[in-house]
Amino acid sequence: MNKTRKILIAVSLFVLVFSLVEVSRTFLLDYTERHKIEELSKIWEKESDKGGGKVIPSSLITKAHEPVMLPEFQELYERNPDIVGWLKIDGTRINYPIMQNLQDSQFYLNHDFDRKKSKSGLPFLDAHSRINGSGILLIHGHHMKSGWMLTDLLKYKKESFYKEHATFQFSTLYEKEEYEIVAVILSKVYRKSDDVFKYYQIEKVRTPAEFDSYVQNIKKLALYDTGVTARYGDKLIVLSTCEYSTENGRLAVVARKRK
């Protein structure tokens, strides 16, 4: 065996070992993060089932005439007060806490519930949304190869999936809510100079006319007709994740709160 061949074999073995180590490391990280999410889900669902939808007094809120925190959030809130809600969509793996760090709007892009570094992060509320003070709640979340976070939103590209899952549950700390889907859209993150509709610029939606224009533009981009629309005064949720059919692509599911 000549020297060149020995070197090639050694390099190949090194690449193989390195690849196996990286695959194992990725698998271990995915498993660890998935385990943490499942732990949070068990806490939330256990208290939700126990409370049966009723609220109970919370030691976290003591002032008179203030809303009482739902029981399913109390333990989680004590652990991390950045939690602002919980999103659950039947037929998907989406069953997550929704976070918002007011000091760093991108914090949960790469941090877990215990504020530790995490490649998958957690779904989080946009900097221009406030859980109790905004007509549009924009929620961002990763599209992970593992299928976690908001990846399963891409199932809504098929109208048949939408028809079987036209509503989803979103709970704030104080209220259980149900939303019905208005539209599913494909878009992208544009340059600031691009004069096009940007669904993620919710800070520009303030007046009735601006809200109606926003909904009309959403409907124009819709992949199919849901038969549902929204008017000023309706509360909207926009669930946004990456979609790789185009550069900087995004898929968004837009829904209104049921009254």
TIVO-714247 format. One line per field, with one value per atom (N, C-alpha, C): y, z, x; residue number from 1; atom name. Coordinates in nm, 2 decimals. Layout:
N
Y: (Y	...) .
Z: (Z	...) .
X: (X	...) .
pos: (NUM	...) .
site: (CA	...) .
END
This chain:
259
Y: (-0.12	0.00	0.12	0.21	0.33	0.44	0.53	0.64	0.72	0.75	0.83	0.76	0.63	0.56	0.55	0.54	0.53	0.67	0.78	0.91	0.92	0.88	0.89	0.81	0.69	0.60	0.67	0.72	0.79	0.91	0.99	1.10	1.06	0.95	0.90	0.85	0.78	0.73	0.85	0.95	1.07	1.14	1.16	1.22	1.13	1.00	0.91	0.92	0.92	0.93	1.06	1.17	1.31	1.32	1.26	1.26	1.19	1.07	0.99	1.06	1.13	1.21	1.32	1.39	1.50	1.45	1.34	1.29	1.25	1.18	1.14	1.27	1.37	1.49	1.56	1.57	1.63	1.55	1.41	1.33	1.35	1.36	1.37	1.51	1.61	1.75	1.75	1.69	1.68	1.61	1.50	1.42	1.50	1.57	1.65	1.76	1.83	1.94	1.89	1.77	1.72	1.67	1.62	1.57	1.69	1.80	1.92	1.97	1.97	2.02	1.92	1.79	1.70	1.71	1.75	1.78	1.90	2.00	2.12	2.09	2.01	1.98	1.90	1.81	1.73	1.82	1.91	2.01	2.08	2.14	2.22	2.14	2.02	1.94	1.88	1.84	1.79	1.89	2.01	2.12	2.16	2.16	2.19	2.09	1.96	1.86	1.87	1.90	1.91	2.02	2.14	2.25	2.24	2.16	2.14	2.27	2.36	2.49	2.60	2.57	2.67	2.74	2.86	2.93	2.91	2.91	2.91	3.02	3.06	3.18	3.15	3.25	3.23	3.32	3.27	3.35	3.45	3.43	3.53	3.66	3.65	3.77	3.80	3.90	3.92	4.05	4.14	4.27	4.24	4.31	4.30	4.34	4.28	4.32	4.28	4.21	4.16	4.02	3.98	3.85	3.74	3.63	3.52	3.42	3.39	3.30	3.16	3.11	2.97	2.88	2.77	2.68	2.62	2.59	2.52	2.61	2.74	2.82	2.85	2.83	2.88	2.82	2.69	2.63	2.68	2.68	2.73	2.87	2.96	3.10	3.12	3.04	3.06	3.02	2.92	2.88	2.98	3.04	3.14	3.24	3.36	3.45	3.51	3.47	3.51	3.44	3.33	3.26	3.35	3.36	3.45	3.37	3.25	3.17	3.03	2.95	2.81	2.79	2.73	2.70	2.55	2.51	2.37	2.35	2.27	2.25	2.10	2.05	1.91	1.86	1.73	1.68	1.72	1.79	1.83	1.80	1.83	1.82	1.96	2.05	2.19	2.19	2.19	2.19	2.26	2.39	2.46	2.58	2.62	2.75	2.86	2.97	3.09	3.19	3.24	3.32	3.46	3.55	3.69	3.75	3.78	3.85	4.00	4.09	4.23	4.30	4.25	4.31	4.27	4.15	4.10	4.02	4.08	4.02	3.89	3.87	3.75	3.65	3.67	3.58	3.43	3.40	3.26	3.20	3.28	3.22	3.11	3.12	3.02	3.00	3.00	2.97	2.88	2.79	2.71	2.77	2.70	2.75	2.79	2.72	2.75	2.85	2.92	3.02	2.97	2.84	2.79	2.79	2.79	2.80	2.67	2.70	2.59	2.62	2.53	2.56	2.57	2.50	2.51	2.62	2.67	2.78	2.74	2.84	2.82	2.92	2.89	3.00	3.12	3.24	3.36	3.47	3.56	3.67	3.78	3.84	3.94	4.07	4.14	4.26	4.36	4.36	4.46	4.41	4.29	4.23	4.23	4.26	4.25	4.16	4.06	3.96	4.01	4.12	4.17	4.31	4.36	4.49	4.51	4.40	4.40	4.33	4.39	4.33	4.21	4.21	4.11	4.05	3.92	3.86	3.78	3.82	3.76	3.67	3.53	3.44	3.37	3.38	3.33	3.19	3.10	2.97	2.91	2.83	2.76	2.66	2.63	2.52	2.42	2.32	2.23	2.10	2.05	1.93	1.81	1.82	1.71	1.71	1.82	1.83	1.90	1.95	2.02	2.17	2.23	2.38	2.39	2.49	2.52	2.45	2.35	2.28	2.23	2.18	2.12	2.22	2.34	2.44	2.42	2.36	2.34	2.23	2.16	2.07	2.15	2.27	2.36	2.40	2.36	2.39	2.31	2.20	2.11	2.15	2.19	2.22	2.11	1.99	1.87	1.87	1.91	1.91	2.03	2.14	2.25	2.21	2.15	2.11	2.03	1.95	1.87	1.94	2.05	2.12	2.27	2.31	2.45	2.55	2.49	2.57	2.52	2.60	2.56	2.63	2.59	2.64	2.73	2.84	2.93	2.99	2.97	3.02	3.12	3.23	3.33	3.28	3.36	3.32	3.32	3.39	3.41	3.36	3.32	3.29	3.18	3.08	2.98	3.03	3.03	3.08	2.98	3.00	2.92	3.01	2.97	3.05	2.97	3.04	2.98	3.04	2.96	3.00	3.08	3.20	3.29	3.26	3.24	3.21	3.15	3.07	3.02	3.08	3.15	3.22	3.18	3.20	3.19	3.33	3.37	3.50	3.49	3.60	3.60	3.72	3.72	3.84	3.93	4.05	4.13	4.23	4.29	4.41	4.53	4.61	4.73	4.81	4.82	4.91	4.85	4.72	4.66	4.71	4.76	4.82	4.71	4.62	4.51	4.49	4.42	4.38	4.29	4.33	4.25	4.21	4.09	4.05	4.06	4.07	4.07	4.21	4.31	4.45	4.49	4.42	4.45	4.58	4.64	4.77	4.88	4.85	4.95	4.93	4.84	4.81	4.87	4.99	5.06	5.11	5.15	5.20	5.10	5.12	5.03	5.00	5.11	5.10	5.02	5.04	4.96	4.81	4.79	4.65	4.58	4.65	4.59	4.57	4.66	4.64	4.52	4.51	4.39	4.26	4.25	4.13	4.10	4.21	4.20	4.14	4.20	4.15	4.01	3.97	3.83	3.74	3.78	3.70	3.68	3.78	3.78	3.67	3.65	3.56	3.42	3.40	3.27	3.16	3.05	2.93	2.87	2.89	2.85	2.93	2.92	3.00	2.92	2.98	2.92	2.96	3.06	3.11	3.20	3.22	3.30	3.42	3.54	3.66	3.73	3.85	3.92	4.07	4.13	4.27	4.34	4.47	4.55	4.52	4.50	4.46	4.31	4.23	4.09	4.08	3.98	3.96	3.85	3.88	3.79	3.73	3.60	3.54	3.51	3.54	3.50	3.41	3.29	3.19	3.18	3.22	3.23	3.14	3.07	2.99	2.99	2.94	2.94	2.84	2.87	2.79	2.80	2.68	2.69	2.67	2.69	2.69	2.81	2.92	3.04	3.10	3.18	3.24	3.33	3.31	3.39	3.37	3.25	3.22	3.20	3.23	3.22	3.16	3.08	3.04	3.09	3.15	3.20	3.15	3.12	3.08	3.19	3.25	3.37	3.32	3.35	3.31	3.42	3.41	3.51	3.44	3.51	3.46	3.44	3.32	3.30	3.37	3.43	3.50	3.41) .
Z: (0.00	0.00	0.00	-0.10	-0.11	-0.01	0.01	0.11	0.08	-0.05	-0.09	-0.05	-0.07	-0.04	0.11	0.18	0.33	0.38	0.32	0.36	0.33	0.21	0.17	0.26	0.30	0.39	0.53	0.57	0.71	0.71	0.60	0.59	0.58	0.51	0.50	0.63	0.71	0.84	0.93	0.92	1.01	0.98	0.85	0.81	0.86	0.84	0.89	1.04	1.11	1.26	1.30	1.23	1.26	1.23	1.12	1.08	1.18	1.22	1.32	1.45	1.49	1.62	1.61	1.49	1.47	1.47	1.40	1.40	1.54	1.61	1.75	1.84	1.82	1.90	1.86	1.74	1.69	1.75	1.74	1.79	1.94	2.01	2.16	2.19	2.12	2.15	2.12	2.00	1.97	2.07	2.12	2.22	2.35	2.39	2.51	2.51	2.39	2.38	2.37	2.30	2.29	2.43	2.50	2.64	2.73	2.71	2.79	2.75	2.62	2.57	2.62	2.62	2.67	2.82	2.89	3.03	3.06	2.98	2.99	2.96	2.85	2.81	2.91	2.98	3.08	3.20	3.24	3.34	3.31	3.19	3.14	3.13	3.07	3.05	3.18	3.27	3.40	3.47	3.48	3.55	3.48	3.34	3.26	3.29	3.29	3.31	3.46	3.55	3.69	3.71	3.64	3.66	3.58	3.48	3.41	3.34	3.31	3.25	3.34	3.47	3.57	3.62	3.67	3.72	3.87	3.93	4.08	4.12	4.25	4.30	4.28	4.25	4.23	4.33	4.39	4.47	4.40	4.26	4.18	4.16	4.17	4.15	4.27	4.34	4.46	4.47	4.37	4.38	4.34	4.41	4.38	4.24	4.18	4.05	3.94	3.96	3.85	3.81	3.69	3.64	3.72	3.73	3.80	3.70	3.72	3.63	3.62	3.50	3.48	3.56	3.62	3.70	3.62	3.49	3.41	3.39	3.41	3.39	3.52	3.63	3.76	3.78	3.77	3.79	3.69	3.56	3.45	3.47	3.51	3.53	3.64	3.75	3.86	3.81	3.72	3.66	3.57	3.49	3.39	3.36	3.41	3.39	3.25	3.16	3.02	2.94	3.00	2.93	2.92	2.80	2.78	2.73	2.69	2.64	2.61	2.55	2.51	2.38	2.28	2.15	2.13	2.09	2.06	1.93	1.84	1.71	1.70	1.70	1.68	1.54	1.54	1.42	1.39	1.48	1.46	1.59	1.59	1.71	1.78	1.74	1.79	1.92	2.03	2.17	2.26	2.25	2.31	2.39	2.48	2.55	2.45	2.46	2.38	2.47	2.43	2.51	2.46	2.55	2.51	2.62	2.57	2.66	2.62	2.70	2.67	2.65	2.71	2.70	2.57	2.52	2.40	2.32	2.22	2.14	2.07	2.05	1.97	2.07	2.20	2.30	2.28	2.25	2.24	2.10	2.02	1.89	1.91	2.02	2.05	2.20	2.28	2.42	2.45	2.55	2.59	2.71	2.76	2.87	2.99	3.01	3.13	3.10	2.99	2.94	2.91	2.87	2.83	2.68	2.63	2.48	2.42	2.31	2.24	2.09	2.00	1.86	1.81	1.88	1.83	1.90	2.01	2.08	2.12	2.12	2.14	2.06	2.03	1.96	2.05	1.99	2.07	2.00	2.08	2.04	1.98	1.87	1.80	1.89	1.87	1.96	1.95	1.84	1.82	1.87	1.93	1.99	2.14	2.20	2.34	2.36	2.45	2.46	2.50	2.57	2.61	2.56	2.46	2.41	2.26	2.19	2.05	1.97	1.86	1.78	1.69	1.67	1.60	1.68	1.71	1.78	1.67	1.65	1.55	1.63	1.60	1.67	1.57	1.61	1.53	1.58	1.50	1.54	1.43	1.47	1.38	1.30	1.18	1.09	1.11	1.19	1.23	1.14	1.10	1.02	1.10	1.24	1.32	1.32	1.27	1.27	1.39	1.48	1.60	1.57	1.68	1.67	1.57	1.48	1.40	1.26	1.25	1.12	1.07	1.16	1.11	1.06	1.07	1.00	0.85	0.80	0.65	0.61	0.70	0.66	0.61	0.65	0.60	0.46	0.39	0.25	0.17	0.23	0.17	0.23	0.14	0.18	0.25	0.22	0.29	0.43	0.47	0.61	0.68	0.61	0.67	0.70	0.61	0.63	0.76	0.79	0.91	1.04	1.02	1.13	1.11	1.10	1.07	1.19	1.31	1.43	1.51	1.60	1.70	1.83	1.93	2.07	2.10	2.16	2.21	2.34	2.45	2.58	2.62	2.67	2.74	2.89	2.97	3.11	3.18	3.13	3.20	3.12	3.00	2.92	2.82	2.81	2.70	2.58	2.46	2.34	2.23	2.13	2.01	1.89	1.79	1.67	1.55	1.45	1.33	1.22	1.13	1.03	0.92	0.89	0.79	0.66	0.66	0.54	0.58	0.48	0.49	0.37	0.39	0.29	0.28	0.16	0.13	0.10	0.17	0.15	0.17	0.20	0.23	0.31	0.36	0.42	0.31	0.29	0.18	0.23	0.14	0.17	0.21	0.30	0.35	0.23	0.13	0.01	-0.08	-0.06	-0.15	-0.12	-0.22	-0.20	-0.22	-0.13	-0.14	0.00	0.00	0.13	0.21	0.34	0.43	0.55	0.55	0.65	0.79	0.81	0.94	0.99	0.92	0.96	1.03	1.14	1.21	1.28	1.31	1.38	1.29	1.16	1.07	1.06	1.14	1.14	1.26	1.25	1.37	1.35	1.24	1.21	1.15	1.15	1.09	0.94	0.87	0.73	0.71	0.79	0.78	0.81	0.91	0.94	0.83	0.77	0.65	0.54	0.51	0.41	0.43	0.56	0.60	0.56	0.60	0.58	0.43	0.36	0.21	0.14	0.19	0.13	0.17	0.29	0.33	0.25	0.22	0.14	0.00	-0.06	-0.19	-0.20	-0.09	-0.09	-0.05	-0.01	0.04	-0.06	-0.01	-0.09	-0.13	-0.05	-0.09	0.00	-0.04	0.02	0.14	0.26	0.38	0.41	0.34	0.36	0.49	0.56	0.68	0.66	0.71	0.70	0.83	0.84	0.97	0.95	1.05	1.04	1.16	1.15	1.26	1.39	1.49	1.62	1.65	1.54	1.56	1.61	1.69	1.73	1.64	1.59	1.50	1.56	1.52	1.55	1.41	1.40	1.28	1.32	1.28	1.31	1.19	1.21	1.11	1.12	1.01	1.02	0.88	0.87	0.74	0.65	0.52	0.41	0.30	0.26	0.18	0.03	-0.02	-0.17	-0.23	-0.16	-0.21	-0.11	-0.15	-0.06	0.04	0.17	0.28	0.28	0.24	0.23	0.37	0.38	0.50	0.47	0.56	0.56	0.68	0.66	0.78	0.78	0.90	0.92	1.00	0.94	1.00	1.04	1.17	1.23	1.31	1.33	1.41	1.54	1.64	1.77	1.75	1.79	1.79	1.90	1.87	1.97	2.04) .
X: (0.09	0.00	0.09	0.07	0.16	0.12	0.20	0.18	0.05	0.03	-0.09	-0.22	-0.22	-0.34	-0.36	-0.26	-0.27	-0.33	-0.28	-0.33	-0.47	-0.52	-0.66	-0.75	-0.70	-0.78	-0.79	-0.68	-0.68	-0.77	-0.77	-0.86	-1.00	-1.03	-1.17	-1.22	-1.13	-1.17	-1.20	-1.12	-1.13	-1.27	-1.30	-1.42	-1.54	-1.53	-1.64	-1.66	-1.55	-1.57	-1.62	-1.58	-1.63	-1.77	-1.82	-1.96	-2.04	-1.99	-2.07	-2.08	-1.98	-1.98	-2.08	-2.08	-2.17	-2.32	-2.34	-2.48	-2.53	-2.44	-2.47	-2.50	-2.42	-2.43	-2.57	-2.60	-2.72	-2.84	-2.83	-2.94	-2.96	-2.85	-2.86	-2.92	-2.88	-2.94	-3.08	-3.12	-3.27	-3.34	-3.29	-3.36	-3.37	-3.27	-3.27	-3.37	-3.37	-3.47	-3.61	-3.63	-3.76	-3.81	-3.72	-3.76	-3.80	-3.74	-3.77	-3.91	-3.94	-4.07	-4.18	-4.16	-4.25	-4.28	-4.18	-4.19	-4.28	-4.26	-4.35	-4.49	-4.51	-4.64	-4.72	-4.65	-4.71	-4.75	-4.67	-4.71	-4.83	-4.84	-4.95	-5.08	-5.07	-5.18	-5.24	-5.15	-5.19	-5.27	-5.23	-5.30	-5.43	-5.42	-5.54	-5.65	-5.61	-5.71	-5.77	-5.68	-5.72	-5.82	-5.79	-5.87	-6.00	-6.01	-6.13	-6.18	-6.09	-6.12	-6.16	-6.16	-6.20	-6.07	-6.09	-5.97	-5.97	-5.86	-5.84	-5.76	-5.77	-5.69	-5.54	-5.46	-5.32	-5.25	-5.14	-5.06	-4.98	-4.97	-4.89	-4.97	-5.10	-5.18	-5.27	-5.24	-5.31	-5.39	-5.37	-5.45	-5.60	-5.68	-5.83	-5.86	-5.96	-6.02	-5.92	-5.81	-5.73	-5.76	-5.74	-5.77	-5.69	-5.75	-5.68	-5.61	-5.49	-5.42	-5.48	-5.49	-5.53	-5.44	-5.49	-5.40	-5.29	-5.32	-5.21	-5.09	-5.10	-4.98	-4.91	-4.96	-4.90	-4.76	-4.75	-4.61	-4.51	-4.56	-4.47	-4.43	-4.53	-4.50	-4.40	-4.41	-4.31	-4.17	-4.17	-4.04	-3.98	-4.07	-4.02	-4.14	-4.13	-4.24	-4.24	-4.15	-4.16	-4.27	-4.33	-4.44	-4.56	-4.62	-4.73	-4.85	-4.83	-4.95	-4.91	-5.00	-4.98	-5.05	-4.98	-5.04	-5.05	-5.17	-5.19	-5.27	-5.22	-5.29	-5.30	-5.42	-5.45	-5.40	-5.35	-5.30	-5.16	-5.09	-4.95	-4.88	-4.75	-4.67	-4.66	-4.74	-4.74	-4.82	-4.75	-4.81	-4.70	-4.69	-4.58	-4.62	-4.53	-4.55	-4.51	-4.57	-4.53	-4.47	-4.35	-4.27	-4.25	-4.21	-4.18	-4.09	-3.97	-3.87	-3.87	-3.92	-3.93	-3.80	-3.70	-3.57	-3.49	-3.52	-3.46	-3.56	-3.62	-3.73	-3.69	-3.56	-3.51	-3.46	-3.47	-3.41	-3.44	-3.57	-3.62	-3.60	-3.53	-3.49	-3.39	-3.31	-3.20	-3.19	-3.30	-3.29	-3.42	-3.40	-3.51	-3.59	-3.68	-3.77	-3.69	-3.58	-3.50	-3.39	-3.40	-3.31	-3.17	-3.16	-3.04	-3.03	-2.91	-2.89	-2.95	-3.02	-3.09	-3.10	-3.07	-3.08	-3.22	-3.31	-3.45	-3.53	-3.48	-3.55	-3.69	-3.78	-3.92	-4.00	-4.13	-4.21	-4.22	-4.21	-4.21	-4.29	-4.34	-4.42	-4.33	-4.38	-4.31	-4.29	-4.19	-4.16	-4.28	-4.35	-4.46	-4.60	-4.60	-4.72	-4.71	-4.83	-4.85	-4.97	-4.95	-5.05	-5.19	-5.20	-5.33	-5.36	-5.27	-5.29	-5.28	-5.28	-5.26	-5.37	-5.41	-5.51	-5.46	-5.32	-5.26	-5.14	-5.15	-5.04	-4.96	-4.83	-4.75	-4.65	-4.66	-4.58	-4.48	-4.35	-4.24	-4.20	-4.15	-4.10	-4.02	-3.92	-3.83	-3.90	-3.85	-3.88	-3.76	-3.78	-3.67	-3.67	-3.56	-3.55	-3.61	-3.60	-3.65	-3.80	-3.86	-4.01	-4.07	-3.98	-4.03	-4.05	-4.09	-4.13	-4.24	-4.24	-4.35	-4.35	-4.26	-4.25	-4.38	-4.46	-4.59	-4.69	-4.66	-4.75	-4.75	-4.65	-4.64	-4.74	-4.80	-4.91	-5.03	-5.04	-5.15	-5.14	-5.03	-5.02	-5.12	-5.16	-5.27	-5.40	-5.49	-5.63	-5.70	-5.67	-5.73	-5.70	-5.57	-5.54	-5.61	-5.62	-5.69	-5.84	-5.90	-6.04	-6.07	-5.97	-5.98	-5.93	-5.86	-5.80	-5.82	-5.94	-5.97	-5.96	-5.95	-5.94	-5.82	-5.77	-5.67	-5.69	-5.62	-5.64	-5.52	-5.55	-5.44	-5.49	-5.41	-5.45	-5.35	-5.41	-5.32	-5.32	-5.24	-5.23	-5.37	-5.46	-5.59	-5.71	-5.70	-5.82	-5.78	-5.87	-5.86	-5.94	-5.87	-5.93	-5.92	-6.01	-6.01	-6.01	-5.93	-5.91	-5.95	-6.01	-6.04	-5.96	-5.91	-5.81	-5.88	-5.82	-5.87	-5.79	-5.66	-5.59	-5.45	-5.40	-5.26	-5.19	-5.08	-5.01	-4.86	-4.81	-4.66	-4.61	-4.51	-4.45	-4.30	-4.24	-4.09	-4.06	-3.94	-3.88	-3.82	-3.88	-3.83	-3.73	-3.66	-3.57	-3.66	-3.60	-3.67	-3.72	-3.65	-3.68	-3.79	-3.82	-3.92	-4.06	-4.13	-4.26	-4.37	-4.38	-4.47	-4.54	-4.65	-4.71	-4.62	-4.60	-4.52	-4.60	-4.65	-4.74	-4.69	-4.56	-4.50	-4.48	-4.52	-4.51	-4.64	-4.67	-4.80	-4.80	-4.68	-4.68	-4.74	-4.76	-4.82	-4.97	-5.03	-5.17	-5.23	-5.29	-5.34	-5.48	-5.52	-5.66	-5.75	-5.88	-5.97	-5.94	-5.90	-5.87	-5.74	-5.64	-5.52	-5.54	-5.63	-5.66	-5.73	-5.83	-5.90	-5.81	-5.72	-5.62	-5.53	-5.49	-5.40	-5.47	-5.60	-5.68	-5.70	-5.73	-5.74	-5.62	-5.50	-5.37	-5.34	-5.38	-5.37	-5.45	-5.57	-5.66	-5.61	-5.55	-5.49	-5.38	-5.31	-5.20	-5.24	-5.36	-5.41	-5.39	-5.35	-5.33	-5.47	-5.57	-5.70	-5.80	-5.93	-6.03	-6.09	-6.08	-6.13	-6.28	-6.32	-6.46	-6.47	-6.35	-6.35	-6.27	-6.33	-6.25	-6.25	-6.19	-6.18	-6.21	-6.26	-6.29	-6.23	-6.21	-6.15	-6.23	-6.16	-6.22	-6.19	-6.17	-6.13	-5.99	-5.96	-5.82	-5.76	-5.65	-5.58	-5.45	-5.43	-5.30	-5.24	-5.11	-5.03	-4.92	-4.92	-4.82	-4.72	-4.59	-4.50	-4.38	-4.34	-4.22	-4.15	-4.03	-3.96	-4.02	-4.01	-4.06	-3.95	-3.89	-3.77	-3.79	-3.91	-3.93	-3.87	-3.85	-3.79	-3.69	-3.60	-3.51	-3.58	-3.54	-3.60	-3.75	-3.80	-3.94	-4.00	-4.13	-4.21	-4.35	-4.39	-4.53	-4.60	-4.72	-4.79	-4.94	-4.98	-5.12	-5.19	-5.29	-5.35	-5.49	-5.52	-5.65	-5.71	-5.84	-5.91	-5.97	-5.98	-6.04	-6.19	-6.23	-6.38	-6.45	-6.56	-6.63	-6.73) .
pos: (1	1	1	2	2	2	3	3	3	4	4	4	5	5	5	6	6	6	7	7	7	8	8	8	9	9	9	10	10	10	11	11	11	12	12	12	13	13	13	14	14	14	15	15	15	16	16	16	17	17	17	18	18	18	19	19	19	20	20	20	21	21	21	22	22	22	23	23	23	24	24	24	25	25	25	26	26	26	27	27	27	28	28	28	29	29	29	30	30	30	31	31	31	32	32	32	33	33	33	34	34	34	35	35	35	36	36	36	37	37	37	38	38	38	39	39	39	40	40	40	41	41	41	42	42	42	43	43	43	44	44	44	45	45	45	46	46	46	47	47	47	48	48	48	49	49	49	50	50	50	51	51	51	52	52	52	53	53	53	54	54	54	55	55	55	56	56	56	57	57	57	58	58	58	59	59	59	60	60	60	61	61	61	62	62	62	63	63	63	64	64	64	65	65	65	66	66	66	67	67	67	68	68	68	69	69	69	70	70	70	71	71	71	72	72	72	73	73	73	74	74	74	75	75	75	76	76	76	77	77	77	78	78	78	79	79	79	80	80	80	81	81	81	82	82	82	83	83	83	84	84	84	85	85	85	86	86	86	87	87	87	88	88	88	89	89	89	90	90	90	91	91	91	92	92	92	93	93	93	94	94	94	95	95	95	96	96	96	97	97	97	98	98	98	99	99	99	100	100	100	101	101	101	102	102	102	103	103	103	104	104	104	105	105	105	106	106	106	107	107	107	108	108	108	109	109	109	110	110	110	111	111	111	112	112	112	113	113	113	114	114	114	115	115	115	116	116	116	117	117	117	118	118	118	119	119	119	120	120	120	121	121	121	122	122	122	123	123	123	124	124	124	125	125	125	126	126	126	127	127	127	128	128	128	129	129	129	130	130	130	131	131	131	132	132	132	133	133	133	134	134	134	135	135	135	136	136	136	137	137	137	138	138	138	139	139	139	140	140	140	141	141	141	142	142	142	143	143	143	144	144	144	145	145	145	146	146	146	147	147	147	148	148	148	149	149	149	150	150	150	151	151	151	152	152	152	153	153	153	154	154	154	155	155	155	156	156	156	157	157	157	158	158	158	159	159	159	160	160	160	161	161	161	162	162	162	163	163	163	164	164	164	165	165	165	166	166	166	167	167	167	168	168	168	169	169	169	170	170	170	171	171	171	172	172	172	173	173	173	174	174	174	175	175	175	176	176	176	177	177	177	178	178	178	179	179	179	180	180	180	181	181	181	182	182	182	183	183	183	184	184	184	185	185	185	186	186	186	187	187	187	188	188	188	189	189	189	190	190	190	191	191	191	192	192	192	193	193	193	194	194	194	195	195	195	196	196	196	197	197	197	198	198	198	199	199	199	200	200	200	201	201	201	202	202	202	203	203	203	204	204	204	205	205	205	206	206	206	207	207	207	208	208	208	209	209	209	210	210	210	211	211	211	212	212	212	213	213	213	214	214	214	215	215	215	216	216	216	217	217	217	218	218	218	219	219	219	220	220	220	221	221	221	222	222	222	223	223	223	224	224	224	225	225	225	226	226	226	227	227	227	228	228	228	229	229	229	230	230	230	231	231	231	232	232	232	233	233	233	234	234	234	235	235	235	236	236	236	237	237	237	238	238	238	239	239	239	240	240	240	241	241	241	242	242	242	243	243	243	244	244	244	245	245	245	246	246	246	247	247	247	248	248	248	249	249	249	250	250	250	251	251	251	252	252	252	253	253	253	254	254	254	255	255	255	256	256	256	257	257	257	258	258	258	259	259	259) .
site: (N	CA	C	N	CA	C	N	CA	C	N	CA	C	N	CA	C	N	CA	C	N	CA	C	N	CA	C	N	CA	C	N	CA	C	N	CA	C	N	CA	C	N	CA	C	N	CA	C	N	CA	C	N	CA	C	N	CA	C	N	CA	C	N	CA	C	N	CA	C	N	CA	C	N	CA	C	N	CA	C	N	CA	C	N	CA	C	N	CA	C	N	CA	C	N	CA	C	N	CA	C	N	CA	C	N	CA	C	N	CA	C	N	CA	C	N	CA	C	N	CA	C	N	CA	C	N	CA	C	N	CA	C	N	CA	C	N	CA	C	N	CA	C	N	CA	C	N	CA	C	N	CA	C	N	CA	C	N	CA	C	N	CA	C	N	CA	C	N	CA	C	N	CA	C	N	CA	C	N	CA	C	N	CA	C	N	CA	C	N	CA	C	N	CA	C	N	CA	C	N	CA	C	N	CA	C	N	CA	C	N	CA	C	N	CA	C	N	CA	C	N	CA	C	N	CA	C	N	CA	C	N	CA	C	N	CA	C	N	CA	C	N	CA	C	N	CA	C	N	CA	C	N	CA	C	N	CA	C	N	CA	C	N	CA	C	N	CA	C	N	CA	C	N	CA	C	N	CA	C	N	CA	C	N	CA	C	N	CA	C	N	CA	C	N	CA	C	N	CA	C	N	CA	C	N	CA	C	N	CA	C	N	CA	C	N	CA	C	N	CA	C	N	CA	C	N	CA	C	N	CA	C	N	CA	C	N	CA	C	N	CA	C	N	CA	C	N	CA	C	N	CA	C	N	CA	C	N	CA	C	N	CA	C	N	CA	C	N	CA	C	N	CA	C	N	CA	C	N	CA	C	N	CA	C	N	CA	C	N	CA	C	N	CA	C	N	CA	C	N	CA	C	N	CA	C	N	CA	C	N	CA	C	N	CA	C	N	CA	C	N	CA	C	N	CA	C	N	CA	C	N	CA	C	N	CA	C	N	CA	C	N	CA	C	N	CA	C	N	CA	C	N	CA	C	N	CA	C	N	CA	C	N	CA	C	N	CA	C	N	CA	C	N	CA	C	N	CA	C	N	CA	C	N	CA	C	N	CA	C	N	CA	C	N	CA	C	N	CA	C	N	CA	C	N	CA	C	N	CA	C	N	CA	C	N	CA	C	N	CA	C	N	CA	C	N	CA	C	N	CA	C	N	CA	C	N	CA	C	N	CA	C	N	CA	C	N	CA	C	N	CA	C	N	CA	C	N	CA	C	N	CA	C	N	CA	C	N	CA	C	N	CA	C	N	CA	C	N	CA	C	N	CA	C	N	CA	C	N	CA	C	N	CA	C	N	CA	C	N	CA	C	N	CA	C	N	CA	C	N	CA	C	N	CA	C	N	CA	C	N	CA	C	N	CA	C	N	CA	C	N	CA	C	N	CA	C	N	CA	C	N	CA	C	N	CA	C	N	CA	C	N	CA	C	N	CA	C	N	CA	C	N	CA	C	N	CA	C	N	CA	C	N	CA	C	N	CA	C	N	CA	C	N	CA	C	N	CA	C	N	CA	C	N	CA	C	N	CA	C	N	CA	C	N	CA	C	N	CA	C	N	CA	C	N	CA	C	N	CA	C	N	CA	C	N	CA	C	N	CA	C	N	CA	C	N	CA	C	N	CA	C	N	CA	C	N	CA	C	N	CA	C	N	CA	C	N	CA	C	N	CA	C	N	CA	C	N	CA	C	N	CA	C	N	CA	C	N	CA	C	N	CA	C	N	CA	C	N	CA	C	N	CA	C	N	CA	C	N	CA	C	N	CA	C	N	CA	C	N	CA	C	N	CA	C	N	CA	C	N	CA	C	N	CA	C	N	CA	C	N	CA	C	N	CA	C	N	CA	C	N	CA	C	N	CA	C	N	CA	C	N	CA	C	N	CA	C	N	CA	C	N	CA	C	N	CA	C	N	CA	C	N	CA	C	N	CA	C	N	CA	C	N	CA	C	N	CA	C	N	CA	C	N	CA	C	N	CA	C	N	CA	C	N	CA	C) .
END
